[in-house]
Amino acid sequence: MTNDDRWSPEVQRMIQEAQAMMTDEVLEETLREKAGVDPSHLPTLLDLVAIGVTNGAWRNSCIENWHAEGRLSDGDMMRVNSYTTDAIRRRLKGWCIESGITSASSTALASTDVEDVDVLASRLFRWLTNAERRLPTGMTLGELARSLEDLEEYEDHADRVLGSLTGQMEEKGVRFGLLRTACHGALACSHWWAHPTWPARVERFIRVLDDATDSHWGSNGERREKLGAEPLTVQYHDILRATLLESPWKLDPTAAEWIVDAGIGYLIVPANSTKAVLSITADADGVSAHPLADGAV
């Protein structure tokens, strides 16, 4: 029985009407107004798509249940989620390059063949569900799952999510499907690595580490006192900044746990932080041999 079979005709009609109202233009406006990003900038769009895919096909699955069970700590989740986002982003960029996209404008996606979508989905599914894939924690996905039944539960979830994405692309176009996934990433995961606000979040975090009186720690700094001393690898703030910006999955477990407990995800960042990041990214693209040159298949 499909979802449609369980819904009344009236509910099905309402869903169809809502879907009909969702267009490229509506999604673009959402990204501009709600997330402060330029949807025409392809590298930024792919960053957000990678976050959306990771959140939908990875985190919002039985993985979160395993986290709640204690198989993964909060620090592990930060490392694994950022690692997964990076891997999916590289595959998205590699796919775009293979598809002949040489522009930094996301409008180039309109010319992508729908047939190529299945290639992308299959590639992402194989990587995500590979039981031998080793996570930043040191264990493989199979070891994390602990049983074939649990692994198959995750496989089914990833298949459904990626199938929904390809269905959107086939029905309304590749760019529509990616814009919708980017909206998911931008709005649901604004505190994640690779989000346009992440650099500003990291800078704010480094500043509060140097200021025990910052409001982030509470009116009397009580939150900072409860944390205890910074782990050794957190004490070197320049190195910490670089790791958080480039590859937080390389943090050691103790540092990652301390950083999450310190509330990096709850920091308030400047409202204009995405505009500053996009300006820097656009300048960099102007001198790059290819706007997606770091993409890897």
Beta strands, then each sheet from edge to edge (+ up, - down):
end
